[in-house]
Amino acid sequence: MRVVRNIVILTGAGVSAESGIDTFRGGGGLWEQHRVEDVATPEAFARDPDLVLRFYDMRRSAIQEKQPNEAHFALARLDREWRGDLLIVTQNVDDLHERGGAGRVLHMHGEHLNAWCTACDVRSRWTGPLIDRPACPACGERALRPDVVWFGEIPYRMDEIHDALRHADLFVSIGTSGAVYPAAGFVRGARDLGAQTLELNLEPSQGSAWFHESRLGPASEIVPAWVDEILAKA
């Protein structure tokens, strides 16, 4: 078996679900009251910007009231103690990994607590509402939008992610549905390059067949157990 020195971890909504953040595809998910086409596409923003901004203002406010759970804290411990390369690639737009203490985090779908100015292309930390069209702190234009990757847009920093996957000895997917690309394809790419692959999820994902091993259960239980295990082996 390949010696594990470099780890890439992909996290999805299941990591934050136990903190009270609704999952994207769950029965009571965050999108239930709105069609994706109405709030999460560039076309929706062009068609009804007030609806989109109010929706994301609501999410931005709610996220700031949530707290990291044991899965976030466990990954932060791994980040602190792992001596090899480690990258936590998250599909989540909350900041719970960072508030849990992790530093090696890449947000491929953007961040709720950022605003992107489409006039000057500067991203600014943003915790308040956008509905009133506040001015960009960098250029003064009123051209801010949520810094979130919508359907039809390209995820952030894909070159960095693929480079990390090329050098990974272990790829771990945590709390993901395996339904949203390109992230859903990471396991196949990592496995084809020789990495061991592990799924930690509440239930089997759509890509479970590509993993060498799957462990099922709540993230707050199975993630800390796996972190204890891998650090003990190290």
QUILINPE-V656284 format. One line per field, one symbol per residue. ss: DSSP state (a for helix, b for strand, c for the rest). phi: phi as a letter, one per 40 degrees, with the letter a starting at -180 (. if undefined). burial: b if it has 9 or more other C-alpha atoms within 8 Angstrom, else e. A space follows every 50 residues. Layout:
ss->???
phi->???
burial->???
//
This chain:
ss->ccccccbbbbbcaaaaaaaccccccccccccccccaaaacbaaaaaacaa aaaaaaaaaaaaaccccccaaaaaaaaaaaaccccbbbbbcccccaaaaa ccccbbbccbbbbbbbbcccccbbbccccccccccccccccccbbbbbcc bccccccaaaaaaaaacccbbbbbccccccccaaaaaaaaaacccbbbbb bccccccaaaccbbbbccaaaaaaaaaaaaaaac
phi->.cccbbbbbbbbccccdccgccccbccbcccccbcdccbbbdcccccacc ccccccccccccccccbdbcccccccccdcbccccabccbccbcbccccc hcbcbbccbgaccbbbcccbgcbbcabccbccfcccccbgccbcbdcbcc dgbcdcfcccccccccbccabbbbgbcgbbccdcccccccccchccbbbb acadccbdccccabbbicdcbccdcccdcccccc
burial->eeeebbbbbbbbbbbbbbbebbbeeeeebebeeeeeebbbbbebbeeebe bbbbbbbebbbebeebebbbbbbbbbbbbeebeeebbbbbbbbbebbbbb bbeebebbbbbbbbbbbbeeeebeeeeeebbeeebbeeeebbbbbbbbbb eeeebbeeeebeebbeebbbbbbbbbbbeeeebbebbebbbeeebbbbbb bbebbebbebbeebbbbebbbbbbeebeeebeee
//
